[in-house]
Amino acid sequence: MEMSRERDLGPPSDLLARAAGELRQLTDDGWVRAEQSVLDRVARALRSARPVRGRHEGGDFFLSSTVLSARVGTRVDSIPGVRASSVRIITDDVDHLEAVTLAVSVAYGQTIADVGSRARGEAAAAASEALGVQVRTDQVTVDVLVEDVFVDEARDDSGADDAGED
């Protein structure tokens, strides 16, 4: 029977219009109250990047958090024995840099505390250069999360050569 009912509805646009009309009759008061909040959260989640406030001699400017993440990641990648896997930028309500969270992999044999300290300093330096303001780690949180340990091929190859010479 349902098959014949579908045939009686006509083109898909008629079916869609009828379904939408029936859904409108089922509107819940709670949804109406929550609708704007949900839409605001969806818009924030889909926004390509948050702006980060910087400063130069001409005044304030905004830098995309995506650009800042890339610059910080590139700088941290330049540290021997470290690979940045992700960089998260957090801003306050007026778009000032509030925190940077780095996820890194560290070469086997590296002292994690030393690598973390160096990565923290390089991240702050990269953010300072990009934003034109001094980013100090006592004012801006720079967290370093070591997610993985890898065998550094360059170190491993040089060690293998030394072993063959003995």
C-alpha positions in Angstrom: 0.0 0.0 0.0 2.8 2.4 0.8 4.1 2.1 -2.7 0.9 3.3 -4.2 0.8 6.3 -1.7 4.3 7.3 -2.9 3.1 7.3 -6.5 0.2 9.5 -5.6 2.4 12.2 -4.2 3.8 13.4 -7.6 7.3 14.7 -8.2 9.9 14.7 -5.4 9.5 18.4 -4.8 5.8 17.8 -3.8 6.9 15.1 -1.4 9.5 17.4 0.1 7.0 20.2 0.4 4.5 18.0 2.2 7.2 16.6 4.6 8.4 20.1 5.4 4.8 21.2 6.1 4.2 18.3 8.4 7.5 18.9 10.3 6.5 22.5 10.8 3.5 21.3 12.7 5.7 19.4 15.1 7.9 22.3 16.1 9.0 22.0 19.7 9.1 25.1 21.9 12.5 23.9 23.3 13.9 23.8 19.8 12.7 27.3 19.0 14.5 28.6 22.2 17.7 26.6 21.4 17.7 27.3 17.7 19.9 30.4 17.7 22.4 29.0 20.1 22.8 25.8 18.0 23.1 27.9 14.8 25.8 30.1 16.4 27.8 27.0 17.5 27.5 25.5 14.0 28.7 28.8 12.5 31.7 28.9 14.8 32.6 25.2 14.1 32.4 25.8 10.4 34.3 29.1 10.4 37.5 28.5 8.5 39.7 30.2 11.1 39.6 32.5 14.1 41.3 35.9 13.8 44.3 36.5 16.0 45.1 40.2 16.9 48.5 41.4 16.0 50.2 44.9 16.0 52.5 46.8 13.8 53.5 50.5 13.5 50.2 51.2 11.6 48.0 49.8 14.3 46.3 46.5 15.0 45.8 43.8 12.4 44.2 40.3 12.3 46.0 37.2 11.3 44.2 34.0 10.5 44.8 31.3 13.2 45.4 28.9 10.3 48.3 31.0 9.1 49.7 31.4 12.7 49.4 27.6 13.2 51.4 27.0 10.0 54.1 29.4 11.0 54.5 28.0 14.5 54.4 24.4 13.1 57.1 25.2 10.6 59.3 26.8 13.3 58.9 23.8 15.6 59.6 21.4 12.8 63.0 23.1 12.3 64.1 21.8 15.7 66.3 18.7 15.1 64.6 15.6 16.3 61.1 17.2 16.6 58.1 16.9 14.3 55.0 19.0 14.9 51.9 17.0 14.2 49.4 19.7 15.2 49.2 23.3 16.5 46.1 24.7 18.1 45.7 28.4 18.6 43.3 29.8 21.3 42.3 33.4 21.6 40.4 35.4 24.2 37.1 37.2 23.6 38.9 40.2 21.9 41.1 37.9 19.7 44.3 38.3 21.6 46.5 35.2 21.6 45.8 33.3 24.8 47.4 29.9 24.3 49.2 27.6 21.9 49.0 23.9 22.1 51.6 21.9 20.2 51.4 18.1 19.6 54.9 16.8 18.7 56.8 13.6 18.0 60.3 13.4 19.5 63.2 11.4 18.2 64.2 8.4 20.3 67.0 9.4 22.7 66.0 13.0 23.0 65.4 14.4 26.5 61.7 15.2 26.5 62.0 18.1 29.0 64.7 19.7 26.8 62.7 19.3 23.6 59.5 20.6 25.3 61.4 23.7 26.5 62.9 24.4 23.2 59.6 23.8 21.3 57.9 26.2 23.7 60.5 28.9 23.1 60.4 28.4 19.3 56.6 28.5 19.3 56.6 31.8 21.2 59.3 33.3 19.0 57.3 32.4 15.8 54.1 33.8 17.2 56.0 37.0 18.2 57.4 37.4 14.7 54.0 36.8 13.1 52.0 39.0 15.4 54.4 41.8 15.9 54.0 41.6 19.7 56.2 40.0 22.3 54.7 36.6 23.1 56.1 35.6 26.5 55.5 32.1 27.9 54.7 33.6 31.3 51.8 35.5 29.7 50.6 33.2 26.9 50.3 29.5 27.7 52.3 27.3 25.4 51.6 23.6 26.1 53.6 20.9 24.5 52.2 17.4 24.2 54.6 14.6 23.2 52.4 12.2 21.3 55.0 9.9 19.8 58.6 8.8 19.7 60.3 8.0 16.4 63.6 6.7 15.2 65.5 9.5 13.6 66.8 8.1 10.3 69.6 10.7 10.0 70.9 9.9 13.5 70.4 6.1 12.9 72.3 6.2 9.6 75.2 8.2 11.1 75.3 5.7 14.1 75.4 2.8 11.7 78.4 4.3 9.8 80.3 4.7 13.0 79.6 1.1 14.1 81.0 -0.2 10.7 84.2 1.7 11.2 85.1 0.0 14.5 
